[in-house]
Amino acid sequence: MSEAPRFPGLPSKPIIDLMVGVPSLAEARERCIKSIEALGYNYIPEYAAWLPGELFFRKGPPGPWTHHLHVMEPSNPRWETLLVFRDYLRAHPEAARAYADIKQALAASSREDIAAYRNGKTRFVEETTAKARAWRADPSGR
């Protein structure tokens, strides 16, 4: 299981994001949903269109949720994308600060429009993820 990034001073929603890797999403779909729901998580099947290759759950009272749980196979390209982005921000405080500035500006301008907030981060996240992949391939920067 991997947690989303934790960075002192990086603003975020008060939601804990968790990723759980499973060997087979089909098997997890058959065997795990009821068990995870028994832990207080709500399975949100309609998110499959937005997050293909994942099972998505929420925990807590509706608005505000306290936890998001993403269940996927580690072979899902999103697994690597999320982890390399996290690792890069941890290793590059200037990138984490830039991300914080973008998130704060978007939070102020988009208020309750989560799609606008999410879409507003897309360019930064994509560009930073590309830098992160290059950094992971050669952490010395050569």
N, CA, C and O atoms as CSV, one atom per row, in Angstrom:
chain,resi,resn,atom,element,x,y,z
A,1,MET,N,N,0.848,-1.160,0.000
A,1,MET,CA,C,0.000,0.000,0.000
A,1,MET,C,C,0.893,1.222,0.000
A,1,MET,O,O,1.907,1.253,0.697
A,2,SER,N,N,0.525,2.231,-0.777
A,2,SER,CA,C,1.274,3.472,-0.842
A,2,SER,C,C,0.351,4.619,-0.500
A,2,SER,O,O,-0.831,4.611,-0.846
A,3,GLU,N,N,0.896,5.589,0.173
A,3,GLU,CA,C,0.147,6.786,0.480
A,3,GLU,C,C,0.471,7.863,-0.524
A,3,GLU,O,O,1.556,7.889,-1.105
A,4,ALA,N,N,-0.469,8.742,-0.719
A,4,ALA,CA,C,-0.222,9.912,-1.547
A,4,ALA,C,C,0.865,10.755,-0.877
A,4,ALA,O,O,1.224,10.510,0.274
A,5,PRO,N,N,1.378,11.734,-1.591
A,5,PRO,CA,C,2.472,12.527,-1.046
A,5,PRO,C,C,2.140,13.179,0.286
A,5,PRO,O,O,1.015,13.625,0.514
A,6,ARG,N,N,3.137,13.225,1.158
A,6,ARG,CA,C,3.037,13.963,2.414
A,6,ARG,C,C,4.189,14.936,2.425
A,6,ARG,O,O,5.354,14.538,2.453
A,7,PHE,N,N,3.861,16.216,2.405
A,7,PHE,CA,C,4.886,17.244,2.374
A,7,PHE,C,C,4.528,18.311,3.389
A,7,PHE,O,O,3.451,18.902,3.308
A,8,PRO,N,N,5.398,18.565,4.331
A,8,PRO,CA,C,5.131,19.668,5.253
A,8,PRO,C,C,4.929,20.965,4.473
A,8,PRO,O,O,5.740,21.329,3.621
A,9,GLY,N,N,3.838,21.649,4.780
A,9,GLY,CA,C,3.575,22.931,4.152
A,9,GLY,C,C,2.872,22.864,2.814
A,9,GLY,O,O,2.480,23.904,2.284
A,10,LEU,N,N,2.694,21.679,2.244
A,10,LEU,CA,C,2.000,21.577,0.967
A,10,LEU,C,C,0.499,21.536,1.234
A,10,LEU,O,O,0.006,20.603,1.867
A,11,PRO,N,N,-0.227,22.540,0.754
A,11,PRO,CA,C,-1.670,22.555,1.020
A,11,PRO,C,C,-2.361,21.388,0.333
A,11,PRO,O,O,-1.969,20.963,-0.754
A,12,SER,N,N,-3.386,20.884,0.982
A,12,SER,CA,C,-4.131,19.772,0.392
A,12,SER,C,C,-5.528,19.731,0.982
A,12,SER,O,O,-5.834,20.383,1.980
A,13,LYS,N,N,-6.353,18.947,0.330
A,13,LYS,CA,C,-7.676,18.695,0.877
A,13,LYS,C,C,-7.473,17.854,2.134
A,13,LYS,O,O,-6.490,17.119,2.229
A,14,PRO,N,N,-8.370,17.947,3.082
A,14,PRO,CA,C,-8.224,17.110,4.289
A,14,PRO,C,C,-8.726,15.687,4.043
A,14,PRO,O,O,-9.567,15.167,4.776
A,15,ILE,N,N,-8.183,15.075,2.987
A,15,ILE,CA,C,-8.574,13.723,2.599
A,15,ILE,C,C,-7.302,12.891,2.474
A,15,ILE,O,O,-6.338,13.313,1.837
A,16,ILE,N,N,-7.304,11.727,3.075
A,16,ILE,CA,C,-6.175,10.818,2.966
A,16,ILE,C,C,-6.386,9.952,1.734
A,16,ILE,O,O,-7.377,9.230,1.630
A,17,ASP,N,N,-5.438,10.033,0.797
A,17,ASP,CA,C,-5.489,9.206,-0.408
A,17,ASP,C,C,-4.606,7.994,-0.207
A,17,ASP,O,O,-3.446,8.117,0.185
A,18,LEU,N,N,-5.163,6.816,-0.479
A,18,LEU,CA,C,-4.428,5.554,-0.340
A,18,LEU,C,C,-4.495,4.796,-1.652
A,18,LEU,O,O,-5.507,4.819,-2.352
A,19,MET,N,N,-3.381,4.113,-1.977
A,19,MET,CA,C,-3.359,3.215,-3.127
A,19,MET,C,C,-3.051,1.813,-2.618
A,19,MET,O,O,-2.156,1.612,-1.797
A,20,VAL,N,N,-3.799,0.867,-3.116
A,20,VAL,CA,C,-3.565,-0.532,-2.770
A,20,VAL,C,C,-3.320,-1.292,-4.066
A,20,VAL,O,O,-4.143,-1.262,-4.980
A,21,GLY,N,N,-2.196,-1.963,-4.133
A,21,GLY,CA,C,-1.878,-2.777,-5.303
A,21,GLY,C,C,-2.401,-4.189,-5.122
A,21,GLY,O,O,-2.227,-4.800,-4.068
A,22,VAL,N,N,-3.042,-4.695,-6.155
A,22,VAL,CA,C,-3.578,-6.060,-6.139
A,22,VAL,C,C,-3.069,-6.797,-7.376
A,22,VAL,O,O,-2.865,-6.181,-8.422
A,23,PRO,N,N,-2.865,-8.107,-7.268
A,23,PRO,CA,C,-2.376,-8.849,-8.434
A,23,PRO,C,C,-3.384,-8.921,-9.575
A,23,PRO,O,O,-2.998,-9.023,-10.739
A,24,SER,N,N,-4.679,-8.868,-9.247
A,24,SER,CA,C,-5.714,-8.980,-10.282
A,24,SER,C,C,-6.894,-8.080,-9.900
A,24,SER,O,O,-7.546,-8.294,-8.879
A,25,LEU,N,N,-7.154,-7.074,-10.736
A,25,LEU,CA,C,-8.284,-6.191,-10.468
A,25,LEU,C,C,-9.600,-6.953,-10.583
A,25,LEU,O,O,-10.527,-6.711,-9.810
A,26,ALA,N,N,-9.686,-7.862,-11.532
A,26,ALA,CA,C,-10.916,-8.657,-11.693
A,26,ALA,C,C,-11.187,-9.463,-10.429
A,26,ALA,O,O,-12.325,-9.534,-9.966
A,27,GLU,N,N,-10.154,-10.062,-9.880
A,27,GLU,CA,C,-10.327,-10.836,-8.646
A,27,GLU,C,C,-10.685,-9.911,-7.481
A,27,GLU,O,O,-11.538,-10.251,-6.661
A,28,ALA,N,N,-10.046,-8.759,-7.406
A,28,ALA,CA,C,-10.361,-7.803,-6.339
A,28,ALA,C,C,-11.812,-7.342,-6.447
A,28,ALA,O,O,-12.496,-7.182,-5.436
A,29,ARG,N,N,-12.275,-7.131,-7.671
A,29,ARG,CA,C,-13.660,-6.708,-7.878
A,29,ARG,C,C,-14.620,-7.765,-7.333
A,29,ARG,O,O,-15.644,-7.434,-6.736
A,30,GLU,N,N,-14.286,-9.028,-7.542
A,30,GLU,CA,C,-15.147,-10.125,-7.088
A,30,GLU,C,C,-15.044,-10.355,-5.585
A,30,GLU,O,O,-16.044,-10.660,-4.935
A,31,ARG,N,N,-13.830,-10.209,-5.022
A,31,ARG,CA,C,-13.597,-10.669,-3.653
A,31,ARG,C,C,-13.441,-9.580,-2.606
A,31,ARG,O,O,-13.598,-9.861,-1.418
A,32,CYS,N,N,-13.139,-8.357,-2.995
A,32,CYS,CA,C,-12.741,-7.357,-1.997
A,32,CYS,C,C,-13.750,-6.252,-1.715
A,32,CYS,O,O,-13.702,-5.637,-0.649
A,33,ILE,N,N,-14.645,-5.992,-2.630
A,33,ILE,CA,C,-15.535,-4.838,-2.460
A,33,ILE,C,C,-16.315,-4.920,-1.151
A,33,ILE,O,O,-16.339,-3.952,-0.389
A,34,LYS,N,N,-16.947,-6.048,-0.879
A,34,LYS,CA,C,-17.753,-6.163,0.352
A,34,LYS,C,C,-16.889,-6.038,1.602
A,34,LYS,O,O,-17.309,-5.439,2.592
A,35,SER,N,N,-15.690,-6.597,1.561
A,35,SER,CA,C,-14.789,-6.503,2.720
A,35,SER,C,C,-14.351,-5.062,2.961
A,35,SER,O,O,-14.283,-4.616,4.106
A,36,ILE,N,N,-14.058,-4.341,1.900
A,36,ILE,CA,C,-13.652,-2.937,2.047
A,36,ILE,C,C,-14.838,-2.105,2.514
A,36,ILE,O,O,-14.682,-1.211,3.346
A,37,GLU,N,N,-16.008,-2.389,1.990
A,37,GLU,CA,C,-17.209,-1.674,2.446
A,37,GLU,C,C,-17.469,-1.941,3.930
A,37,GLU,O,O,-17.954,-1.059,4.638
A,38,ALA,N,N,-17.156,-3.134,4.402
A,38,ALA,CA,C,-17.331,-3.455,5.826
A,38,ALA,C,C,-16.420,-2.605,6.707
A,38,ALA,O,O,-16.675,-2.458,7.902
A,39,LEU,N,N,-15.359,-2.045,6.126
A,39,LEU,CA,C,-14.454,-1.151,6.861
A,39,LEU,C,C,-14.942,0.302,6.845
A,39,LEU,O,O,-14.269,1.191,7.366
A,40,GLY,N,N,-16.119,0.540,6.245
A,40,GLY,CA,C,-16.692,1.878,6.231
A,40,GLY,C,C,-16.474,2.657,4.946
A,40,GLY,O,O,-16.826,3.834,4.869
A,41,TYR,N,N,-15.900,2.018,3.941
A,41,TYR,CA,C,-15.675,2.676,2.650
A,41,TYR,C,C,-16.885,2.455,1.752
A,41,TYR,O,O,-17.534,1.411,1.819
A,42,ASN,N,N,-17.184,3.435,0.918
A,42,ASN,CA,C,-18.258,3.331,-0.069
A,42,ASN,C,C,-17.636,3.128,-1.440
A,42,ASN,O,O,-16.825,3.939,-1.887
A,43,TYR,N,N,-18.010,2.054,-2.100
A,43,TYR,CA,C,-17.522,1.793,-3.455
A,43,TYR,C,C,-18.258,2.718,-4.406
A,43,TYR,O,O,-19.481,2.840,-4.336
A,44,ILE,N,N,-17.518,3.374,-5.297
A,44,ILE,CA,C,-18.100,4.322,-6.251
A,44,ILE,C,C,-17.840,3.772,-7.666
A,44,ILE,O,O,-16.875,4.183,-8.310
A,45,PRO,N,N,-18.677,2.861,-8.152
A,45,PRO,CA,C,-18.416,2.216,-9.452
A,45,PRO,C,C,-18.447,3.184,-10.630
A,45,PRO,O,O,-17.787,2.933,-11.639
A,46,GLU,N,N,-19.198,4.288,-10.529
A,46,GLU,CA,C,-19.284,5.219,-11.652
A,46,GLU,C,C,-17.950,5.921,-11.930
A,46,GLU,O,O,-17.775,6.511,-12.996
A,47,TYR,N,N,-17.010,5.863,-10.984
A,47,TYR,CA,C,-15.690,6.459,-11.206
A,47,TYR,C,C,-14.842,5.626,-12.159
A,47,TYR,O,O,-13.787,6.086,-12.596
A,48,ALA,N,N,-15.274,4.416,-12.491
A,48,ALA,CA,C,-14.508,3.574,-13.416
A,48,ALA,C,C,-14.345,4.263,-14.773
A,48,ALA,O,O,-13.339,4.049,-15.450
A,49,ALA,N,N,-15.303,5.077,-15.176
A,49,ALA,CA,C,-15.192,5.797,-16.443
A,49,ALA,C,C,-14.090,6.851,-16.367
A,49,ALA,O,O,-13.422,7.119,-17.365
A,50,TRP,N,N,-13.897,7.444,-15.205
A,50,TRP,CA,C,-12.888,8.487,-15.009
A,50,TRP,C,C,-11.536,7.887,-14.625
A,50,TRP,O,O,-10.484,8.415,-14.985
A,51,LEU,N,N,-11.582,6.778,-13.891
A,51,LEU,CA,C,-10.366,6.116,-13.415
A,51,LEU,C,C,-10.366,4.663,-13.889
A,51,LEU,O,O,-10.545,3.752,-13.080
A,52,PRO,N,N,-10.166,4.436,-15.188
A,52,PRO,CA,C,-10.197,3.061,-15.688
A,52,PRO,C,C,-9.081,2.232,-15.068
A,52,PRO,O,O,-7.974,2.718,-14.836
A,53,GLY,N,N,-9.396,0.987,-14.811
A,53,GLY,CA,C,-8.396,0.096,-14.228
A,53,GLY,C,C,-8.258,0.251,-12.728
A,53,GLY,O,O,-7.282,-0.217,-12.142
A,54,GLU,N,N,-9.230,0.905,-12.096
A,54,GLU,CA,C,-9.198,1.096,-10.641
A,54,GLU,C,C,-10.561,0.793,-10.044
A,54,GLU,O,O,-11.596,0.909,-10.701
A,55,LEU,N,N,-10.527,0.407,-8.798
A,55,LEU,CA,C,-11.726,0.401,-7.966
A,55,LEU,C,C,-11.551,1.610,-7.051
A,55,LEU,O,O,-10.493,1.777,-6.445
A,56,PHE,N,N,-12.566,2.444,-6.946
A,56,PHE,CA,C,-12.463,3.670,-6.161
A,56,PHE,C,C,-13.469,3.636,-5.018
A,56,PHE,O,O,-14.643,3.317,-5.210
A,57,PHE,N,N,-12.988,3.970,-3.831
A,57,PHE,CA,C,-13.822,3.989,-2.626
A,57,PHE,C,C,-13.631,5.321,-1.905
A,57,PHE,O,O,-12.586,5.964,-2.010
A,58,ARG,N,N,-14.664,5.713,-1.173
A,58,ARG,CA,C,-14.594,6.882,-0.291
A,58,ARG,C,C,-15.006,6.441,1.106
A,58,ARG,O,O,-15.777,5.497,1.279
A,59,LYS,N,N,-14.476,7.142,2.090
A,59,LYS,CA,C,-14.840,6.881,3.472
A,59,LYS,C,C,-15.143,8.210,4.150
A,59,LYS,O,O,-14.563,9.244,3.818
A,60,GLY,N,N,-16.060,8.159,5.103
A,60,GLY,CA,C,-16.414,9.347,5.862
A,60,GLY,C,C,-17.793,9.832,5.480
A,60,GLY,O,O,-18.429,9.288,4.578
A,61,PRO,N,N,-18.250,10.856,6.173
A,61,PRO,CA,C,-19.569,11.405,5.836
A,61,PRO,C,C,-19.500,12.094,4.478
A,61,PRO,O,O,-18.487,12.715,4.154
A,62,PRO,N,N,-20.546,11.997,3.691
A,62,PRO,CA,C,-20.516,12.696,2.403
A,62,PRO,C,C,-20.251,14.186,2.610
A,62,PRO,O,O,-20.936,14.875,3.365
A,63,GLY,N,N,-19.218,14.646,1.897
A,63,GLY,CA,C,-18.841,16.060,1.976
A,63,GLY,C,C,-18.733,16.560,3.393
A,63,GLY,O,O,-19.719,17.106,3.887
A,64,PRO,N,N,-17.659,16.429,4.070
A,64,PRO,CA,C,-16.348,16.070,3.536
A,64,PRO,C,C,-16.037,14.591,3.751
A,64,PRO,O,O,-16.309,14.021,4.808
A,65,TRP,N,N,-15.468,14.003,2.732
A,65,TRP,CA,C,-14.956,12.646,2.841
A,65,TRP,C,C,-13.635,12.707,3.597
A,65,TRP,O,O,-12.950,13.729,3.570
A,66,THR,N,N,-13.281,11.634,4.259
A,66,THR,CA,C,-12.015,11.620,5.001
A,66,THR,C,C,-10.935,10.809,4.286
A,66,THR,O,O,-9.746,11.062,4.477
A,67,HIS,N,N,-11.339,9.834,3.461
A,67,HIS,CA,C,-10.386,8.950,2.790
A,67,HIS,C,C,-10.840,8.643,1.363
A,67,HIS,O,O,-12.033,8.514,1.090
A,68,HIS,N,N,-9.879,8.533,0.476
A,68,HIS,CA,C,-10.087,7.983,-0.863
A,68,HIS,C,C,-9.189,6.760,-0.974
A,68,HIS,O,O,-8.013,6.818,-0.617
A,69,LEU,N,N,-9.725,5.680,-1.456
A,69,LEU,CA,C,-8.967,4.439,-1.609
A,69,LEU,C,C,-8.999,4.035,-3.079
A,69,LEU,O,O,-10.067,3.826,-3.654
A,70,HIS,N,N,-7.815,3.928,-3.676
A,70,HIS,CA,C,-7.661,3.527,-5.071
A,70,HIS,C,C,-7.063,2.126,-5.078
A,70,HIS,O,O,-5.955,1.921,-4.582
A,71,VAL,N,N,-7.781,1.171,-5.631
A,71,VAL,CA,C,-7.310,-0.207,-5.730
A,71,VAL,C,C,-7.002,-0.464,-7.197
A,71,VAL,O,O,-7.857,-0.286,-8.065
A,72,MET,N,N,-5.755,-0.890,-7.465
A,72,MET,CA,C,-5.355,-1.132,-8.850
A,72,MET,C,C,-4.194,-2.104,-8.897
A,72,MET,O,O,-3.545,-2.375,-7.887
A,73,GLU,N,N,-3.948,-2.614,-10.069
A,73,GLU,CA,C,-2.770,-3.446,-10.279
A,73,GLU,C,C,-1.559,-2.523,-10.417
A,73,GLU,O,O,-1.657,-1.490,-11.079
A,74,PRO,N,N,-0.428,-2.866,-9.815
A,74,PRO,CA,C,0.766,-2.031,-9.985
A,74,PRO,C,C,1.210,-1.906,-11.443
A,74,PRO,O,O,2.004,-1.022,-11.764
A,75,SER,N,N,0.720,-2.763,-12.325
A,75,SER,CA,C,1.029,-2.640,-13.752
A,75,SER,C,C,0.206,-1.535,-14.421
A,75,SER,O,O,0.476,-1.177,-15.567
A,76,ASN,N,N,-0.782,-0.999,-13.726
A,76,ASN,CA,C,-1.573,0.121,-14.247
A,76,ASN,C,C,-0.630,1.315,-14.412
A,76,ASN,O,O,0.069,1.665,-13.461
A,77,PRO,N,N,-0.586,1.944,-15.574
A,77,PRO,CA,C,0.325,3.074,-15.768
A,77,PRO,C,C,0.137,4.195,-14.741
A,77,PRO,O,O,1.089,4.909,-14.427
A,78,ARG,N,N,-1.053,4.350,-14.228
A,78,ARG,CA,C,-1.317,5.405,-13.238
A,78,ARG,C,C,-0.536,5.154,-11.943
A,78,ARG,O,O,-0.155,6.108,-11.265
A,79,TRP,N,N,-0.296,3.907,-11.595
A,79,TRP,CA,C,0.468,3.566,-10.388
A,79,TRP,C,C,1.843,4.230,-10.453
A,79,TRP,O,O,2.244,4.946,-9.535
A,80,GLU,N,N,2.551,3.983,-11.541
A,80,GLU,CA,C,3.887,4.558,-11.717
A,80,GLU,C,C,3.821,6.078,-11.784
A,80,GLU,O,O,4.670,6.760,-11.210
A,81,THR,N,N,2.832,6.609,-12.471
A,81,THR,CA,C,2.690,8.061,-12.610
A,81,THR,C,C,2.543,8.726,-11.253
A,81,THR,O,O,3.217,9.717,-10.972
A,82,LEU,N,N,1.677,8.198,-10.416
A,82,LEU,CA,C,1.457,8.791,-9.092
A,82,LEU,C,C,2.705,8.707,-8.223
A,82,LEU,O,O,3.041,9.658,-7.518
A,83,LEU,N,N,3.391,7.572,-8.272
A,83,LEU,CA,C,4.565,7.404,-7.425
A,83,LEU,C,C,5.746,8.246,-7.892
A,83,LEU,O,O,6.460,8.814,-7.066
A,84,VAL,N,N,5.962,8.335,-9.192
A,84,VAL,CA,C,7.098,9.132,-9.666
A,84,VAL,C,C,6.851,10.614,-9.398
A,84,VAL,O,O,7.788,11.342,-9.072
A,85,PHE,N,N,5.620,11.070,-9.529
A,85,PHE,CA,C,5.277,12.462,-9.209
A,85,PHE,C,C,5.530,12.728,-7.725
A,85,PHE,O,O,6.144,13.732,-7.364
A,86,ARG,N,N,5.058,11.829,-6.877
A,86,ARG,CA,C,5.284,11.958,-5.430
A,86,ARG,C,C,6.767,12.019,-5.107
A,86,ARG,O,O,7.217,12.903,-4.378
A,87,ASP,N,N,7.521,11.079,-5.649
A,87,ASP,CA,C,8.949,11.010,-5.345
A,87,ASP,C,C,9.685,12.264,-5.811
A,87,ASP,O,O,10.589,12.750,-5.131
A,88,TYR,N,N,9.296,12.779,-6.963
A,88,TYR,CA,C,9.947,13.980,-7.493
A,88,TYR,C,C,9.666,15.186,-6.586
A,88,TYR,O,O,10.577,15.951,-6.271
A,89,LEU,N,N,8.434,15.351,-6.177
A,89,LEU,CA,C,8.112,16.476,-5.290
A,89,LEU,C,C,8.858,16.358,-3.965
A,89,LEU,O,O,9.307,17.362,-3.412
A,90,ARG,N,N,8.987,15.157,-3.465
A,90,ARG,CA,C,9.731,14.969,-2.212
A,90,ARG,C,C,11.194,15.362,-2.370
A,90,ARG,O,O,11.797,15.896,-1.439
A,91,ALA,N,N,11.766,15.103,-3.538
A,91,ALA,CA,C,13.180,15.374,-3.773
A,91,ALA,C,C,13.450,16.792,-4.287
A,91,ALA,O,O,14.599,17.235,-4.301
A,92,HIS,N,N,12.412,17.499,-4.703
A,92,HIS,CA,C,12.571,18.833,-5.303
A,92,HIS,C,C,11.617,19.820,-4.630
A,92,HIS,O,O,10.506,20.040,-5.112
A,93,PRO,N,N,12.049,20.411,-3.520
A,93,PRO,CA,C,11.173,21.331,-2.777
A,93,PRO,C,C,10.663,22.499,-3.614
A,93,PRO,O,O,9.559,22.990,-3.378
A,94,GLU,N,N,11.455,22.952,-4.593
A,94,GLU,CA,C,11.005,24.072,-5.434
A,94,GLU,C,C,9.802,23.652,-6.277
A,94,GLU,O,O,8.901,24.460,-6.500
A,95,ALA,N,N,9.771,22.418,-6.746
A,95,ALA,CA,C,8.621,21.919,-7.503
A,95,ALA,C,C,7.415,21.765,-6.578
A,95,ALA,O,O,6.288,22.067,-6.969
A,96,ALA,N,N,7.653,21.299,-5.360
A,96,ALA,CA,C,6.558,21.169,-4.386
A,96,ALA,C,C,5.967,22.540,-4.065
A,96,ALA,O,O,4.750,22.680,-3.942
A,97,ARG,N,N,6.834,23.560,-3.929
A,97,ARG,CA,C,6.330,24.921,-3.663
A,97,ARG,C,C,5.507,25.441,-4.837
A,97,ARG,O,O,4.456,26.049,-4.638
A,98,ALA,N,N,5.983,25.202,-6.061
A,98,ALA,CA,C,5.239,25.638,-7.245
A,98,ALA,C,C,3.880,24.947,-7.304
A,98,ALA,O,O,2.872,25.568,-7.641
A,99,TYR,N,N,3.861,23.667,-6.978
A,99,TYR,CA,C,2.601,22.918,-6.958
A,99,TYR,C,C,1.668,23.481,-5.886
A,99,TYR,O,O,0.463,23.605,-6.106
A,100,ALA,N,N,2.220,23.814,-4.749
A,100,ALA,CA,C,1.422,24.406,-3.673
A,100,ALA,C,C,0.798,25.721,-4.123
A,100,ALA,O,O,-0.376,25.980,-3.858
A,101,ASP,N,N,1.580,26.548,-4.802
A,101,ASP,CA,C,1.059,27.839,-5.277
A,101,ASP,C,C,-0.094,27.642,-6.253
A,101,ASP,O,O,-1.107,28.337,-6.180
A,102,ILE,N,N,0.067,26.690,-7.167
A,102,ILE,CA,C,-0.998,26.408,-8.143
A,102,ILE,C,C,-2.247,25.904,-7.437
A,102,ILE,O,O,-3.356,26.346,-7.736
A,103,LYS,N,N,-2.068,24.983,-6.503
A,103,LYS,CA,C,-3.222,24.432,-5.781
A,103,LYS,C,C,-3.968,25.523,-5.004
A,103,LYS,O,O,-5.198,25.553,-4.993
A,104,GLN,N,N,-3.222,26.408,-4.363
A,104,GLN,CA,C,-3.864,27.478,-3.593
A,104,GLN,C,C,-4.630,28.434,-4.504
A,104,GLN,O,O,-5.751,28.832,-4.188
A,105,ALA,N,N,-4.031,28.802,-5.628
A,105,ALA,CA,C,-4.708,29.698,-6.560
A,105,ALA,C,C,-5.972,29.048,-7.118
A,105,ALA,O,O,-7.013,29.694,-7.235
A,106,LEU,N,N,-5.871,27.768,-7.458
A,106,LEU,CA,C,-7.039,27.065,-7.990
A,106,LEU,C,C,-8.121,26.892,-6.932
A,106,LEU,O,O,-9.309,27.014,-7.234
A,107,ALA,N,N,-7.728,26.612,-5.713
A,107,ALA,CA,C,-8.714,26.463,-4.636
A,107,ALA,C,C,-9.491,27.769,-4.448
A,107,ALA,O,O,-10.699,27.754,-4.212
A,108,ALA,N,N,-8.789,28.890,-4.556
A,108,ALA,CA,C,-9.444,30.187,-4.383
A,108,ALA,C,C,-10.355,30.513,-5.570
A,108,ALA,O,O,-11.421,31.102,-5.391
A,109,SER,N,N,-9.937,30.131,-6.776
A,109,SER,CA,C,-10.712,30.504,-7.964
A,109,SER,C,C,-11.815,29.512,-8.322
A,109,SER,O,O,-12.814,29.896,-8.928
A,110,SER,N,N,-11.649,28.261,-7.961
A,110,SER,CA,C,-12.628,27.260,-8.384
A,110,SER,C,C,-13.619,26.878,-7.295
A,110,SER,O,O,-14.633,26.234,-7.562
A,111,ARG,N,N,-13.320,27.275,-6.085
A,111,ARG,CA,C,-14.198,26.994,-4.935
A,111,ARG,C,C,-14.700,25.560,-4.916
A,111,ARG,O,O,-13.929,24.647,-4.621
A,112,GLU,N,N,-15.960,25.342,-5.219
A,112,GLU,CA,C,-16.574,24.005,-5.138
A,112,GLU,C,C,-16.561,23.263,-6.468
A,112,GLU,O,O,-17.147,22.185,-6.573
A,113,ASP,N,N,-15.911,23.813,-7.475
A,113,ASP,CA,C,-15.870,23.177,-8.796
A,113,ASP,C,C,-14.638,22.275,-8.881
A,113,ASP,O,O,-13.573,22.709,-9.321
A,114,ILE,N,N,-14.788,21.018,-8.456
A,114,ILE,CA,C,-13.655,20.095,-8.392
A,114,ILE,C,C,-13.083,19.822,-9.777
A,114,ILE,O,O,-11.877,19.616,-9.915
A,115,ALA,N,N,-13.926,19.817,-10.802
A,115,ALA,CA,C,-13.425,19.593,-12.158
A,115,ALA,C,C,-12.494,20.729,-12.577
A,115,ALA,O,O,-11.443,20.477,-13.166
A,116,ALA,N,N,-12.862,21.964,-12.285
A,116,ALA,CA,C,-12.003,23.110,-12.620
A,116,ALA,C,C,-10.699,23.039,-11.837
A,116,ALA,O,O,-9.631,23.328,-12.377
A,117,TYR,N,N,-10.782,22.661,-10.583
A,117,TYR,CA,C,-9.580,22.520,-9.754
A,117,TYR,C,C,-8.659,21.450,-10.334
A,117,TYR,O,O,-7.463,21.681,-10.512
A,118,ARG,N,N,-9.215,20.299,-10.623
A,118,ARG,CA,C,-8.436,19.175,-11.154
A,118,ARG,C,C,-7.854,19.524,-12.529
A,118,ARG,O,O,-6.678,19.271,-12.789
A,119,ASN,N,N,-8.675,20.101,-13.402
A,119,ASN,CA,C,-8.216,20.449,-14.748
A,119,ASN,C,C,-7.149,21.546,-14.709
A,119,ASN,O,O,-6.246,21.574,-15.546
A,120,GLY,N,N,-7.262,22.439,-13.740
A,120,GLY,CA,C,-6.283,23.514,-13.618
A,120,GLY,C,C,-4.895,23.023,-13.248
A,120,GLY,O,O,-3.908,23.706,-13.520
A,121,LYS,N,N,-4.802,21.860,-12.638
A,121,LYS,CA,C,-3.505,21.293,-12.243
A,121,LYS,C,C,-2.887,20.440,-13.346
A,121,LYS,O,O,-1.706,20.098,-13.272
A,122,THR,N,N,-3.663,20.094,-14.362
A,122,THR,CA,C,-3.247,19.101,-15.351
A,122,THR,C,C,-1.912,19.440,-16.015
A,122,THR,O,O,-1.018,18.594,-16.066
A,123,ARG,N,N,-1.767,20.653,-16.518
A,123,ARG,CA,C,-0.530,20.993,-17.236
A,123,ARG,C,C,0.690,20.861,-16.331
A,123,ARG,O,O,1.699,20.271,-16.717
A,124,PHE,N,N,0.589,21.419,-15.115
A,124,PHE,CA,C,1.719,21.326,-14.184
A,124,PHE,C,C,2.037,19.871,-13.871
A,124,PHE,O,O,3.202,19.475,-13.888
A,125,VAL,N,N,1.025,19.082,-13.588
A,125,VAL,CA,C,1.234,17.677,-13.226
A,125,VAL,C,C,1.863,16.917,-14.388
A,125,VAL,O,O,2.795,16.140,-14.181
A,126,GLU,N,N,1.372,17.124,-15.601
A,126,GLU,CA,C,1.935,16.427,-16.758
A,126,GLU,C,C,3.387,16.830,-17.009
A,126,GLU,O,O,4.236,15.972,-17.245
A,127,GLU,N,N,3.675,18.131,-16.960
A,127,GLU,CA,C,5.050,18.597,-17.180
A,127,GLU,C,C,5.984,18.103,-16.078
A,127,GLU,O,O,7.112,17.690,-16.350
A,128,THR,N,N,5.513,18.147,-14.845
A,128,THR,CA,C,6.338,17.705,-13.724
A,128,THR,C,C,6.541,16.194,-13.759
A,128,THR,O,O,7.617,15.706,-13.413
A,129,THR,N,N,5.532,15.460,-14.168
A,129,THR,CA,C,5.672,14.013,-14.283
A,129,THR,C,C,6.708,13.662,-15.352
A,129,THR,O,O,7.486,12.725,-15.173
A,130,ALA,N,N,6.724,14.398,-16.451
A,130,ALA,CA,C,7.743,14.162,-17.482
A,130,ALA,C,C,9.140,14.429,-16.915
A,130,ALA,O,O,10.067,13.655,-17.156
A,131,LYS,N,N,9.291,15.521,-16.165
A,131,LYS,CA,C,10.581,15.814,-15.514
A,131,LYS,C,C,10.932,14.710,-14.521
A,131,LYS,O,O,12.089,14.306,-14.408
A,132,ALA,N,N,9.926,14.231,-13.809
A,132,ALA,CA,C,10.147,13.198,-12.797
A,132,ALA,C,C,10.624,11.897,-13.437
A,132,ALA,O,O,11.492,11.215,-12.893
A,133,ARG,N,N,10.066,11.561,-14.569
A,133,ARG,CA,C,10.502,10.331,-15.250
A,133,ARG,C,C,11.940,10.467,-15.731
A,133,ARG,O,O,12.716,9.515,-15.644
A,134,ALA,N,N,12.297,11.628,-16.234
A,134,ALA,CA,C,13.680,11.863,-16.667
A,134,ALA,C,C,14.610,11.814,-15.454
A,134,ALA,O,O,15.700,11.246,-15.529
A,135,TRP,N,N,14.187,12.400,-14.353
A,135,TRP,CA,C,14.972,12.404,-13.109
A,135,TRP,C,C,15.142,10.981,-12.592
A,135,TRP,O,O,16.234,10.605,-12.167
A,136,ARG,N,N,14.086,10.192,-12.622
A,136,ARG,CA,C,14.185,8.815,-12.154
A,136,ARG,C,C,15.153,8.017,-13.025
A,136,ARG,O,O,15.892,7.171,-12.522
A,137,ALA,N,N,15.149,8.285,-14.319
A,137,ALA,CA,C,16.051,7.581,-15.230
A,137,ALA,C,C,17.509,7.972,-14.964
A,137,ALA,O,O,18.417,7.161,-15.143
A,138,ASP,N,N,17.727,9.231,-14.532
A,138,ASP,CA,C,19.082,9.714,-14.236
A,138,ASP,C,C,19.020,10.716,-13.093
A,138,ASP,O,O,19.036,11.924,-13.331
A,139,PRO,N,N,18.950,10.231,-11.850
A,139,PRO,CA,C,18.794,11.126,-10.708
A,139,PRO,C,C,19.940,12.129,-10.536
A,139,PRO,O,O,19.784,13.131,-9.837
A,140,SER,N,N,21.071,11.872,-11.160
A,140,SER,CA,C,22.201,12.804,-11.046
A,140,SER,C,C,21.980,14.054,-11.893
A,140,SER,O,O,22.682,15.052,-11.729
A,141,GLY,N,N,20.996,13.999,-12.804
A,141,GLY,CA,C,20.694,15.147,-13.634
A,141,GLY,C,C,21.575,15.287,-14.866
A,141,GLY,O,O,21.529,16.310,-15.550
A,142,ARG,N,N,22.358,14.289,-15.148
A,142,ARG,CA,C,23.253,14.350,-16.333
A,142,ARG,C,C,22.543,13.983,-17.596
A,142,ARG,O,O,23.149,13.985,-18.667
